[in-house]
Amino acid sequence: SPPVFGRQYYGRTKELAQFMEVPNRLESTTTIDSLQFQHNRTSTEVIFVSGMAGSGKSRLLNKCSDFLSTQGWLVFSEKFNRGVEYQSQGILCSLFDKIVKKLIRMKVGDDQQDEEYSRRISKALSDSLDDSSLCSLAAYLPSIFELIDYNCKKQSAVEQANFSHWKLVFLLTQFMYVLLELDRPIMLVLDDLQWADASTINLVLGNILDSVSNSLYAHRILFVVLYRDNEVCDEHPLVAQLVRLRQSESVKIKEMPLSTFSKGDICSMIASELRLTTRIVAELGGIVHRKSSGNILFAVEVLNSMVRNSVIHFSLKLCRYQWDWDNISSLKTEENVASFIITTISTLQPKFLQTLRILSCFGYNIDVAILCL
């Protein structure tokens, strides 16, 4: 079968090591007693991963998340959307509802340790929040009663309207306290936070983060923020929070700006996928690097386009892949990766394009159950 670029993870070895330093350090932090806590507080940690679209932020995060999940970490992520800032609070609550749904699956799963952990969370929530608080929280986390086996009257529209911002802050903070008191490390990921509104950014990186940082178990949670630095101006609320957190004594931040891929990185990717030496692919890698400006998503799309159009093809005579230099030199590329992807999509068959149009109505993600209808 022809090679498909982008399936494997390439490059970013240094960045992977830098990212993993933080969860490794948190794991090595042992629980300390309350007296020692007064003299040696454990900081809450936040990793800010920045870069332009297509720089590999999400791929880097997914690589680290997959590994941490095998080490007992609970990883939850949510992605914000362009042009729907007014839905930011709902997206944030969706993140916490994902936590609840994960705990429900653990409760009914086959793993005995997961089941025990879920039941301990359920009991702790019931003990920490009164009936009124649970009912208020259920308006934002509707799955919570499946976790704690409790029912209450659904709040009216007036009651929900009177539910204050600070009440939500308090309840979400209490919810986090319950999670952190137990022994499973948690990573919360906020992707494309540049699209969130100011109130949501301040809620997460201000109110909730500050409250969690005062907990004895602050070392059991890691916040990760992904954002496009070229889409954030000096007046953006995310910048204001970054400035504040850099000066904070209770929160430790790590900033990881992702640069473009080097010519060597792209040559290594091509050599690995085509099973050739970097010397043989050096000139091809240089052309791809120049046409893509080092943007890895753009480079992958360019290479896959070459494969589809047989510019890169397998030679039976040479028993290896080779490429048509004339076609490569005259290959036209779009000004940015978005335009290139649009051009590629436009070559699909009409029935596939119609399917994509329908799917686009559901937003950036859709449940598999809906697709099966």
N, C-alpha and C positions, 0 to 999 in steps of 0.2 A: 504494500500500500504506500502511497506517496507520503512524504513527511508532512506533519502539521506543526507549525511553529506556535509556541505559546502554551502548550499543554504542560510542559515541564517548567520548573522554577529555575531561572538562570540569574547569576550575578547576585549583587547585594549581600555578599558574604559578610562584609564589614558591618553593614547596617543590621543584619540579623543578629550578629554578636552583640552589638550595642543595645538592641531592643531587649534581648534575653538577659542582659545584665540586671535589669530591673526586677523581673519576676524571680530570678534566681536569688537576688538579694532579699526580696520579701520572704521567700520560702525559708531562707536561713535565719530569719529573725524569729527568735523564740518568744513565747508568751512571757511577759514579765509581770511581777506582782504590782499592786497598786502603789506601794511605797516607792518602788524603783521607777515607776511610771512618772511620778512627779519630778524626778531628777533627770530622766532619760527618755523623753517622749519619742514615740515612733511616728515618723512622718507618713502622711498619705502621699502616694506618688502618682504623678500624671505624666504620660508620654504624649508629646505633641509631634505628630508626623505630618510634615507639610511638603508640598510639591505641586506642580501643575498637573492638569488632567493627563492621565496616561503615563505618569511617572512611576507607577508601581506601588502606590501606597496600600491599596487594598490587597494586592498579592502578597506583599510583605506581611501585612497583618494576618492574612489567612494562613500563611506558612507558620507563623508563631502560634496562632490560635489552635491549629490542628495539633501541634506538639504539646501545648499546655493542657489541652483537653485530655490527652493520654496520661497526664501527670496528676489528674484529679482536680484541675481547675474547672470552674464553671464560667464559661465564656458567653457573653450576651452582647449583641450588637444591634444598632439601629442606624438607618441611613436617612438623612434629611434630603428634601427635594427642592430644586430650583422653582421659584415662583409660587410656592405654597407655604410661605413663612407663617401664615395664620394658622396652619395646622401643626406647628412645631410642638406645642404642649401635648397634643394628641399623639404625636410620634414618640415623644418622650415617655408618655404613659404606656404606649405600646411596648417599649423596651422593658418596663417593669412588669407588664403583663406577660411578656415572654418568660421572665424569671419564674412567675407563678406557674405557667403552663409546663415549664421544665420540671418544676418540683412535683407537679401532679403526675407527670410521666414517671418520675423516679418513685413515686409513692405506689404505683401499680406495676412497676417493672419487676424484672427477675433478679436484679442485683440486691442482695440483702442489705449491704451497706448504704446504697442509695435509698432504699425504702426506709431504713432507720433514720437517715438524715432528714428525709422529707417529713417524717412523722414528728421529729424533734422541732423542725421549723413550724409545723402546723400548731403544735402545742404552745410554742413560744409566742406565736402571733396571737393566739387566743388569750394567753395570759397577759400580753403587753397592751392590747388594744381592747377598749370596751365596745359594747354593741353598737353605739352610735358611731364610733370611729370606724369600725369595720364596715358598716353600711355606707358611710361616706366614701371610704376607700374603694368599695366595690363599684361605685359610679365610674371610677377611673381604671380599676383593675377588675373587670367583670368575672374573671376566672377564679377569684380568690376564695369564693365559697365552695368550689370544687376541692380546694385544698384543705380547708378547715372544717368542712361538713357543717355549715351553718347557713341559715337562711334568714333574711329579713325583708321587710316591705321595701319595694323599690322606691327610691326617692322621686319626688315629683320634680317637674321642670323648675318650679320656683325654688325648691330646696337646693337643687343643683346650681341654680343661678346665684344663690346666696352663699354658696360654698367658696370661701375666700382663698386667695392665692397662698396666704400664709398657713392656712389649714392644710392645704395640699403639701406644702413644704414640710410641715410637721409630720404628717402621716407617712410620706415617702422616706423621711429621715428615720422615723421609728421602724419602718419596714427594713431599712438598711441595717439598723442596729441589730435587729433580730438575726439577720443573715450573718453578720460579722461575728456575733458571739459564738457561733459554731465554728467548726474546724476546717471548712472548705474555702480555699482562696477563690476570689471572684475577680473577673476582668470585665469591665463595662466599656464598650466601644461605641463612640459617637462618630459616624462617618459623614463627611461633607458638612461639617458643622458651620461652614461659612453660609449655608442656606438657612440656618435657624434664626428665629427672631431674637431680639435683645432679651426679652423676658425669660425665654427658655435657656439661653446661654448663661444668664445671670443666675437662674435657678439651679442649674447643674454645677457650673464652675464657681458659683458663689455660695448660695445657701446650703445646698446638699453637701458639696465638697468640704466647706468649712465645718459643717456639723460632724461629718464623718471623721475629719482630721482630729477632732477632740475625743474620739473613741479610743479606748484601750487597745482595740483590735484594728487600728487603722492600717496596720501592715497586711491585713488580709484582703485588701481590695486594691485593684489597680485600674485607674481611669486611663483610657486611650482616646485621643482626639485626632481625627484625620481631617485635614482641610487643605484647600487650594490656596497657597499663599499669594498667587497672582490675582486672586479674586477678592482679596481682603485689603481694604484701604486703612489708613491710620485712624479713621473715625469709626471703624467697625467695632461692635461690642466685644468681639472675640479678642481683638488687639488690646482693649482696655483690661480684660481679664488676664491676659498674658502678662501685661505690665505689672498688675497687682500680684499675681502669683510668683513672679520672679523675686519679689520682695518679701514673700511670706516666709515665716519661720516654721509654720506647722505643715506646709505642703512643699514637697520636693518635686521639681519638674525636670524633665529631660526633653530637649528640643532636637528633633531629627529632621532637618531639611533634606529631601532627596534630590540629588542632582540628576542630570541626564546620564544615560549609559555611555561609556567610553567606546571607542572603536574596538578596543580589545575585548570588552564585554560582549559586543555584538558578534565579533568573530568567533568567540568561544561558543556562543549559542548556535551559530550556523554550523560550526565544526562538529558539535555534539549531535545535532539533529541529522546532519548528512553523513555522519561517521567518517569525517575527513580530518586531516591535520589543519591546524590554524594557519600554517604556511600556505596551503593550497587555497584556502578561502579568504586570505588576507585582503586581496583586491576587491572581492565581492563584498566583504564586510565593510570596507571603506566606502564603497558606493552607497550601501544601505544606510550606513551611519550618516553620510552627508545628506541623503534624501530625507531621512527621518529626523535629522538634527539631534539624534541620540534619544528621542522619545521612544521608549521600549514598546508601547502599544502601537505606535505608528510603524516601527520597524517590523513588528510581527505581522501587521496587516500587509505591509509591502512585500515581505517574503512569501506569505501565503498567496498573495496575488500572483507572484512570479510562478509559484507551483501550479496554481489553477490554470494559468495561461501557458504552461509548459516552457516558460523561460528557464526555469530550473527543472531538469528532467533526468531520468536515469539512462545512462549510456550502456548498452549491452556490450559495445566494443571495449569500453574502458572499465566496465564492471564497477562503476561508481556514478554518483551524480555529477552532472556538469551543467553549464549555463550558457546561454546565447548572449555573447557580449554586445552584439549590435542592438538587440532588443533591450538589454539592460541600460545601455547608454542613452537610448532614446525614450526610456520609460518616463512617462509623465506622472507626477504625484500632485496631490492637492496641497493647499497651503497649510492645512491642519488635519489632525487625525479625525475630527468629526466629519469634515467634508469627504475624507477618503473613505470612511465607513459608509457614509450615505451613498457615495458612488458605487461601492461594492454591493450594498443592499439592493440598489436599483437594478442590478443585473440578475436578481433572482426571478424565478418563474412567477407569473401573475398570481397563481393560487397561494404561493408562499407569502407574497407581498400582502395579499388580502388577509391571511392569517395573522401576520405581524400588525396590520392595522387594527384588527379586532383586539389583539392582546395589548396593544398600546393604550387602549381605553381603561385598562385595569391598573395603570401606573407601572412602576419599575419592578414590582414583584406580584406574584399571584399564587394562590394555594393550588396544589396539585389536584385537590378534590374538585375545584371549579373546572379545571381542564378536562376532567373525566366526565363532566356532565354531558 
